[in-house]
Amino acid sequence: MSEVKESADDSARSAVVIGGGLAGITAALALADAGVRVTLLEGRPRLGGLAFSFQRGDLTVDNGQHVYLRCCTAYRWFLDRIDAASLAPLQDRLDVPVLDAEAAPGRRLGRIGRDALPVPLHLARSLATYPHLSLAERAKVGRAALALKGLDLTDPSLDTQNFGDWLAGHGQSRRAIEALWDLVGVATLNAVAGDCSLALAAMVFKTGLLSDPGAADIGWARVPLGELHDTLARKALDSAGVRTEIRTRVTSVSPYENGRWSVQVPGERIDADAVVLAVPQREAHDLLPQGALDAPERLLDIGTAPILNVHVVYDRTVLTAPFFAALGSPVQWVFDRTEASGLREGQYLALSQSAAQDEIDEPVSALRERYLPELERLLPGARGAEVKDFFVTRERTATFAPDPGVGRLRPGARTKAPGLYLAGAWTATGWPATMESAVRSGVGAADAALGALGRSRDHLLGLFEEAA
């Protein structure tokens, strides 16, 4: 067994970050930027966590479609930090085509968009002309939005309430919830309104739609996610002096009596002044030393929610928009991934199906029988097109479940063990399980560690005020 021991003097402060997803990469970069000697350990053969790519023949396939919003200040900082902002641009202005498969001809297409007006007037024209709700429903949506804007996100009682019940209590019909609130909420929260904490839902809608006119403008990668979260992230880590080890599974984390830490991997022990656990909650529970949290079993009470992605390659173009959302169909959101995947002929569509508890284990044949006719119903151009490939990717534990009460289960960055910190989208960032939450958690863990190590946090100040 080899042993790596870092100097204990203040000029050579060291840290080990366990987990190479967005939270871990962020923490490693933020620590290294402050002069800390960082080792990043990842058990998979790549970085990026659950936002990654793989090869399928000549296609480069993302495991799932990931988007972010203009209000995602931490993830936007992350893109800048790894020199990738130009590869995942934002819309100039929010514009979401919404197709209703059951609507009469001429009323199938609606749009959710914004104008360059102050909040909440920026959404007024879009709501007034949205064809998928009645005039009365649209008026009630506006009143509910104003009530949502007035909620105090620091009120702990919001976490115990159900968003669906709150919407019903504020005059929202089943149709309004389906055609508007869940259209946005399922994609961002990975749960329908009736299964979601009011605190998390209010945070999403207040921040994304009711804080700034441009807050909900959508951005997404025009290249494979692996190019961002693995290739460019690894380049940034290397440039920052981070030692990055993939295919390296941590077996134990334990404190020394002198306040330093020992991280054990097969064949090696790494000593450090600080450790950041940036792994899923169950893995964090298994690695936490005794006494690090008052109630570590709470981590096991944080539920998980699946996301299913359906991938279809056609022999021709069947969709002219970059993406759309669907109503009156099991289809939720559809994205054109042709150019990003490297496909040279035909068109490649990716269907992102959140809150997929009922479908996550269904065989590919059953999913094919369900979704190909639905795409033909939504997209007339698909009716005569040949399907060249059809496959699915499944993330059974894609996110933590945003159940009512989950807020009290999510720990902060600091533990009771000095020098040990937690990061991950599941920690107490105030956000649901998104790329934004992951990056915010990495910022928070690095900030706490740097404070304890006596290192400057000036490079985080502007970001931390907004993102932690």
VMD Tcl script that draws the C-alpha trace (Angstrom):
set ca {
  {0.00 0.00 0.00}
  {1.29 3.42 -0.91}
  {0.76 6.38 1.35}
  {0.45 10.03 0.41}
  {1.11 12.51 3.20}
  {0.76 16.23 2.70}
  {2.79 18.75 4.61}
  {0.87 20.05 7.61}
  {2.23 23.59 7.36}
  {-0.19 26.37 6.44}
  {1.37 27.01 3.02}
  {0.50 23.51 1.83}
  {-3.10 23.10 2.88}
  {-4.67 20.13 1.17}
  {-8.13 18.77 0.47}
  {-9.69 15.65 -0.97}
  {-12.95 15.94 -2.89}
  {-14.82 12.67 -3.23}
  {-17.11 12.63 -6.25}
  {-16.56 14.03 -9.74}
  {-20.03 15.30 -10.57}
  {-20.78 19.00 -10.90}
  {-20.73 19.50 -7.12}
  {-17.33 17.87 -6.74}
  {-15.80 19.58 -9.76}
  {-17.02 22.95 -8.48}
  {-15.67 22.36 -4.98}
  {-12.31 21.22 -6.36}
  {-11.95 24.26 -8.62}
  {-13.00 26.71 -5.90}
  {-10.51 25.19 -3.44}
  {-7.69 25.06 -5.96}
  {-8.30 28.65 -7.01}
  {-7.55 29.62 -3.41}
  {-4.21 27.81 -3.46}
  {-5.31 24.60 -1.75}
  {-3.70 21.39 -3.01}
  {-6.67 19.31 -4.19}
  {-7.16 15.66 -5.06}
  {-10.45 14.77 -6.77}
  {-11.53 11.13 -6.63}
  {-14.26 9.68 -8.87}
  {-15.35 6.05 -9.02}
  {-16.68 6.20 -12.58}
  {-14.43 6.22 -15.66}
  {-15.43 9.86 -16.36}
  {-16.43 13.12 -14.73}
  {-19.85 14.76 -14.88}
  {-22.00 12.65 -12.58}
  {-25.47 12.14 -14.05}
  {-24.99 14.72 -16.80}
  {-22.79 12.76 -19.21}
  {-22.49 11.38 -22.74}
  {-21.71 8.02 -24.30}
  {-21.17 6.57 -27.76}
  {-23.79 4.56 -29.63}
  {-22.29 3.70 -32.97}
  {-21.52 7.01 -34.66}
  {-23.82 8.94 -32.32}
  {-22.67 10.81 -29.23}
  {-25.64 10.49 -26.89}
  {-26.42 12.44 -23.72}
  {-27.87 10.19 -21.04}
  {-30.62 12.78 -20.65}
  {-31.55 16.26 -21.76}
  {-30.35 18.93 -19.34}
  {-31.27 22.62 -19.51}
  {-30.64 25.61 -17.30}
  {-32.18 29.07 -16.94}
  {-30.74 32.57 -16.97}
  {-31.40 32.74 -13.21}
  {-29.00 29.81 -12.70}
  {-26.13 32.10 -11.77}
  {-23.95 29.38 -10.24}
  {-24.13 27.05 -13.25}
  {-23.46 29.99 -15.54}
  {-20.34 30.75 -13.44}
  {-19.37 27.09 -13.80}
  {-19.67 27.27 -17.59}
  {-17.50 30.39 -17.62}
  {-14.97 28.76 -15.30}
  {-14.49 25.77 -17.62}
  {-14.53 28.01 -20.72}
  {-17.77 26.50 -22.04}
  {-20.35 29.32 -21.97}
  {-20.38 29.67 -25.76}
  {-21.19 25.97 -26.12}
  {-24.38 26.19 -24.02}
  {-25.95 29.53 -24.96}
  {-29.19 30.97 -23.60}
  {-32.23 31.96 -25.62}
  {-32.38 35.68 -26.37}
  {-35.86 35.59 -24.85}
  {-37.98 32.83 -23.30}
  {-39.99 30.99 -25.96}
  {-41.51 27.55 -25.37}
  {-43.75 26.03 -28.07}
  {-46.50 23.93 -26.45}
  {-48.35 21.40 -28.64}
  {-51.67 19.98 -27.47}
  {-52.27 16.65 -29.20}
  {-55.99 16.74 -28.38}
  {-56.75 20.31 -29.45}
  {-58.76 21.20 -32.52}
  {-56.83 22.04 -35.70}
  {-55.58 25.60 -35.57}
  {-55.44 25.58 -31.76}
  {-52.84 22.89 -31.20}
  {-49.86 25.25 -30.88}
  {-49.46 27.69 -28.03}
  {-46.41 29.45 -26.68}
  {-45.07 30.45 -23.30}
  {-42.84 33.48 -23.69}
  {-42.02 36.89 -22.31}
  {-41.80 40.51 -23.30}
  {-39.21 43.10 -22.26}
  {-41.49 44.50 -19.58}
  {-41.20 44.61 -15.78}
  {-42.32 41.63 -13.69}
  {-45.11 40.44 -13.81}
  {-46.14 42.29 -16.98}
  {-43.42 40.44 -18.93}
  {-45.70 37.34 -18.99}
  {-49.03 39.11 -19.47}
  {-49.28 38.89 -23.26}
  {-48.18 35.27 -23.32}
  {-50.75 34.30 -20.70}
  {-53.52 36.33 -22.35}
  {-53.02 34.53 -25.68}
  {-52.28 31.03 -24.34}
  {-54.84 28.86 -26.15}
  {-54.61 25.83 -23.88}
  {-56.53 27.53 -21.04}
  {-59.89 29.24 -20.95}
  {-60.14 32.97 -20.34}
  {-61.32 32.33 -16.78}
  {-58.46 29.90 -16.14}
  {-55.91 32.41 -17.42}
  {-57.26 35.08 -15.07}
  {-57.03 32.69 -12.12}
  {-53.46 31.73 -13.08}
  {-52.48 35.39 -12.85}
  {-53.98 35.71 -9.38}
  {-52.25 32.51 -8.19}
  {-48.94 33.76 -9.56}
  {-49.25 36.97 -7.57}
  {-50.07 34.96 -4.43}
  {-47.04 32.75 -5.08}
  {-44.85 35.82 -5.49}
  {-45.95 36.96 -2.03}
  {-44.84 33.77 -0.25}
  {-41.90 34.03 2.14}
  {-39.38 31.37 1.10}
  {-37.80 31.47 4.56}
  {-41.06 30.26 6.15}
  {-40.36 26.64 7.22}
  {-44.05 25.75 7.09}
  {-43.97 25.94 3.28}
  {-41.85 22.79 3.19}
  {-44.59 20.78 4.90}
  {-47.31 21.84 2.46}
  {-48.29 20.21 -0.81}
  {-48.01 22.38 -3.92}
  {-50.99 20.72 -5.60}
  {-53.24 21.44 -2.63}
  {-52.01 25.04 -2.56}
  {-52.80 25.48 -6.26}
  {-56.28 23.98 -5.83}
  {-56.86 26.29 -2.89}
  {-55.97 29.24 -5.12}
  {-58.51 28.41 -7.80}
  {-56.38 26.37 -10.17}
  {-58.32 23.81 -12.18}
  {-56.96 20.38 -13.05}
  {-56.48 21.63 -16.61}
  {-54.54 24.72 -15.47}
  {-52.24 22.55 -13.37}
  {-51.63 20.18 -16.30}
  {-51.27 22.81 -19.02}
  {-49.12 25.31 -17.14}
  {-47.96 24.58 -13.61}
  {-46.94 20.96 -14.19}
  {-45.65 21.75 -17.66}
  {-42.93 23.78 -15.98}
  {-42.84 22.07 -12.60}
  {-42.42 18.47 -13.69}
  {-39.38 19.38 -15.79}
  {-37.70 21.40 -13.04}
  {-38.82 19.53 -9.92}
  {-39.15 15.96 -11.28}
  {-42.56 15.63 -9.63}
  {-46.16 16.60 -10.29}
  {-47.61 19.36 -8.16}
  {-49.45 16.95 -5.88}
  {-46.20 15.24 -4.89}
  {-44.11 18.36 -4.38}
  {-43.11 20.56 -1.46}
  {-44.64 24.02 -1.71}
  {-41.29 25.48 -0.59}
  {-39.40 24.02 -3.57}
  {-42.16 24.80 -6.05}
  {-42.46 28.39 -4.82}
  {-38.70 28.78 -5.10}
  {-38.74 27.58 -8.73}
  {-41.63 29.76 -9.85}
  {-40.65 32.85 -7.85}
  {-37.04 32.73 -9.03}
  {-37.62 31.54 -12.58}
  {-40.77 33.42 -13.58}
  {-41.36 36.17 -11.05}
  {-37.96 37.63 -10.12}
  {-36.57 39.20 -13.30}
  {-38.01 39.44 -16.82}
  {-35.24 37.30 -18.30}
  {-34.86 34.82 -15.45}
  {-36.56 31.92 -17.23}
  {-34.76 32.22 -20.57}
  {-33.60 28.68 -21.37}
  {-30.08 27.50 -22.13}
  {-28.84 24.09 -23.20}
  {-25.69 22.50 -24.54}
  {-25.22 22.54 -28.30}
  {-22.49 19.92 -27.89}
  {-22.52 16.62 -25.99}
  {-22.64 17.07 -22.22}
  {-19.46 15.03 -21.91}
  {-17.58 17.72 -23.78}
  {-18.58 20.20 -21.08}
  {-18.68 18.22 -17.86}
  {-15.87 15.78 -18.59}
  {-13.46 17.06 -21.27}
  {-13.51 20.80 -20.54}
  {-14.00 20.30 -16.80}
  {-10.97 18.00 -16.70}
  {-8.94 20.59 -18.62}
  {-9.92 23.28 -16.10}
  {-9.04 21.00 -13.18}
  {-5.67 20.18 -14.71}
  {-4.94 23.86 -15.28}
  {-5.84 24.61 -11.66}
  {-3.38 21.97 -10.46}
  {-6.00 19.49 -9.23}
  {-4.92 15.86 -9.15}
  {-7.88 14.00 -10.66}
  {-8.24 10.23 -10.31}
  {-11.08 8.39 -12.05}
  {-12.02 4.74 -11.54}
  {-11.04 5.30 -7.92}
  {-13.57 4.18 -5.31}
  {-13.19 5.53 -1.79}
  {-13.61 2.85 0.86}
  {-13.36 4.91 4.04}
  {-12.98 8.42 5.43}
  {-11.65 8.83 8.96}
  {-10.26 11.63 11.14}
  {-6.88 11.72 12.86}
  {-6.53 13.02 16.40}
  {-4.60 16.02 15.06}
  {-7.65 17.22 13.07}
  {-6.47 15.99 9.69}
  {-8.19 13.34 7.61}
  {-7.40 9.98 6.03}
  {-9.12 8.92 2.81}
  {-8.68 5.28 1.87}
  {-8.81 4.01 -1.71}
  {-7.61 0.62 -2.97}
  {-3.83 0.54 -2.60}
  {-3.44 4.08 -1.28}
  {-4.16 6.32 1.68}
  {-4.45 10.04 1.12}
  {-4.04 12.44 4.05}
  {-5.54 15.91 3.91}
  {-6.65 18.89 5.96}
  {-10.19 18.87 4.60}
  {-12.54 16.43 2.87}
  {-15.59 17.24 0.76}
  {-18.07 14.41 0.28}
  {-19.74 15.21 -3.05}
  {-21.54 11.93 -3.63}
  {-25.21 10.83 -3.56}
  {-26.88 10.85 -0.17}
  {-26.79 7.08 0.37}
  {-23.11 6.90 -0.48}
  {-22.43 9.87 1.79}
  {-24.28 8.09 4.61}
  {-22.05 5.03 4.21}
  {-18.83 7.08 4.25}
  {-19.68 9.47 7.10}
  {-17.67 8.79 10.25}
  {-19.61 8.34 13.48}
  {-20.83 11.61 14.99}
  {-20.46 13.67 11.81}
  {-24.22 14.32 11.70}
  {-26.73 14.27 14.54}
  {-29.15 12.08 12.61}
  {-27.33 10.49 9.66}
  {-30.28 8.16 9.04}
  {-32.15 11.19 7.69}
  {-30.02 10.94 4.55}
  {-31.62 7.56 3.87}
  {-35.06 9.14 4.23}
  {-34.44 11.46 1.28}
  {-36.31 9.73 -1.51}
  {-35.26 9.53 -5.14}
  {-37.17 10.08 -8.39}
  {-36.47 8.63 -11.85}
  {-36.17 10.21 -15.28}
  {-36.66 8.24 -18.48}
  {-35.22 9.41 -21.79}
  {-36.53 8.09 -25.10}
  {-34.26 8.47 -28.13}
  {-35.58 8.28 -31.70}
  {-33.58 8.63 -34.92}
  {-35.60 9.31 -38.09}
  {-34.48 9.18 -41.71}
  {-35.62 12.77 -42.28}
  {-36.40 16.02 -40.49}
  {-39.71 15.83 -38.63}
  {-39.30 18.79 -36.23}
  {-38.19 22.27 -37.27}
  {-38.05 23.83 -33.78}
  {-35.17 23.14 -31.37}
  {-37.63 21.77 -28.79}
  {-41.26 21.73 -27.70}
  {-43.42 20.68 -24.77}
  {-46.52 18.52 -25.18}
  {-50.00 18.32 -23.66}
  {-52.68 15.66 -24.08}
  {-49.99 13.03 -24.55}
  {-47.59 10.97 -22.45}
  {-44.84 12.91 -24.24}
  {-43.47 15.73 -22.05}
  {-40.54 17.56 -23.67}
  {-38.87 16.84 -27.02}
  {-35.46 18.17 -28.09}
  {-33.65 18.07 -31.42}
  {-30.21 16.56 -30.72}
  {-29.19 15.99 -34.36}
  {-26.28 18.40 -34.61}
  {-24.99 17.85 -31.07}
  {-24.91 14.08 -31.55}
  {-22.95 14.21 -34.80}
  {-25.78 12.69 -36.88}
  {-25.24 13.55 -40.54}
  {-28.46 12.30 -42.13}
  {-32.00 12.38 -40.77}
  {-32.99 13.74 -37.36}
  {-32.41 12.61 -33.78}
  {-35.04 13.53 -31.18}
  {-34.68 13.04 -27.43}
  {-37.79 12.85 -25.24}
  {-37.23 13.81 -21.62}
  {-39.79 12.09 -19.36}
  {-39.61 13.26 -15.76}
  {-41.44 11.77 -12.76}
  {-41.27 8.46 -14.64}
  {-42.05 6.10 -11.77}
  {-44.67 4.23 -13.82}
  {-42.43 3.74 -16.86}
  {-38.85 3.51 -15.68}
  {-38.76 -0.30 -15.78}
  {-40.96 -0.88 -18.82}
  {-39.35 -2.84 -21.68}
  {-38.13 -0.94 -24.72}
  {-40.72 -2.67 -26.90}
  {-43.60 -1.32 -24.81}
  {-42.12 2.19 -24.81}
  {-41.67 2.02 -28.57}
  {-45.32 1.05 -29.04}
  {-46.40 3.96 -26.84}
  {-44.16 6.80 -27.98}
  {-43.79 6.40 -31.74}
  {-47.54 6.80 -32.37}
  {-47.56 9.78 -29.99}
  {-44.80 11.48 -31.94}
  {-46.77 10.89 -35.12}
  {-49.82 12.44 -33.46}
  {-47.82 15.51 -32.44}
  {-45.58 15.83 -35.51}
  {-47.25 15.23 -38.89}
  {-43.82 14.94 -40.51}
  {-43.12 11.80 -38.49}
  {-46.03 9.89 -40.00}
  {-44.21 8.86 -43.14}
  {-40.70 8.81 -41.70}
  {-38.64 5.68 -41.17}
  {-37.37 5.05 -37.65}
  {-33.67 4.24 -38.00}
  {-33.05 3.72 -34.27}
  {-35.04 3.67 -31.04}
  {-33.50 3.27 -27.60}
  {-33.96 4.45 -24.02}
  {-31.74 5.60 -21.17}
  {-32.92 5.24 -17.59}
  {-31.82 7.13 -14.50}
  {-33.67 5.42 -11.68}
  {-32.27 7.76 -9.04}
  {-31.93 10.84 -11.23}
  {-32.85 13.34 -8.50}
  {-33.91 13.48 -4.92}
  {-37.70 13.43 -4.57}
  {-39.03 16.92 -3.71}
  {-41.63 15.52 -1.30}
  {-43.24 17.76 1.31}
  {-40.97 17.68 4.35}
  {-37.77 16.95 2.43}
  {-36.29 20.29 3.49}
  {-35.73 19.17 7.08}
  {-33.82 16.13 5.81}
  {-31.30 18.03 3.66}
  {-28.09 18.82 5.55}
  {-25.95 21.91 5.08}
  {-22.35 21.93 3.91}
  {-20.84 21.77 7.40}
  {-20.83 18.62 9.50}
  {-20.07 18.21 13.21}
  {-16.68 16.78 12.25}
  {-14.26 19.70 11.72}
  {-12.77 19.55 8.24}
  {-15.51 17.39 6.72}
  {-18.04 18.98 4.35}
  {-20.97 17.84 2.23}
  {-21.87 18.78 -1.33}
  {-24.43 17.56 -3.82}
  {-27.70 18.74 -5.32}
  {-29.48 16.95 -2.44}
  {-27.93 19.14 0.26}
  {-29.62 22.26 1.65}
  {-29.18 24.66 -1.26}
  {-32.81 25.76 -1.32}
  {-33.06 24.55 -4.92}
  {-34.50 21.32 -6.32}
  {-32.15 18.69 -7.75}
  {-30.73 20.58 -10.72}
  {-27.30 21.34 -12.14}
  {-27.67 24.72 -10.45}
  {-28.20 23.11 -7.06}
  {-25.16 20.87 -7.57}
  {-22.87 23.81 -8.39}
  {-24.27 25.90 -5.52}
  {-23.53 23.05 -3.12}
  {-19.94 22.85 -4.35}
  {-19.54 26.59 -3.81}
  {-20.98 26.27 -0.31}
  {-18.73 23.38 0.67}
  {-15.62 25.13 -0.67}
  {-16.54 28.35 1.10}
  {-16.93 26.55 4.43}
  {-13.68 24.64 3.96}
  {-11.68 27.72 2.96}
  {-12.96 29.59 6.00}
  {-11.79 26.79 8.29}
  {-8.45 26.54 6.48}
  {-7.83 30.26 6.80}
  {-7.69 30.74 3.05}
  {-9.08 33.66 1.08}
  {-12.62 33.37 -0.20}
  {-12.52 36.62 -2.15}
  {-12.84 34.79 -5.47}
  {-16.18 33.39 -4.27}
  {-17.68 36.54 -2.78}
  {-19.63 37.80 -5.77}
  {-20.81 34.33 -6.66}
  {-21.51 33.26 -3.11}
  {-23.84 36.17 -2.40}
  {-26.08 34.93 -5.20}
  {-25.44 31.22 -5.27}
  {-24.85 29.80 -1.83}
}
mol new
graphics top color blue
foreach p $ca { graphics top sphere $p radius 0.5 }
foreach p [lrange $ca 0 end-1] q [lrange $ca 1 end] { graphics top cylinder $p $q radius 0.2 }
display resetview
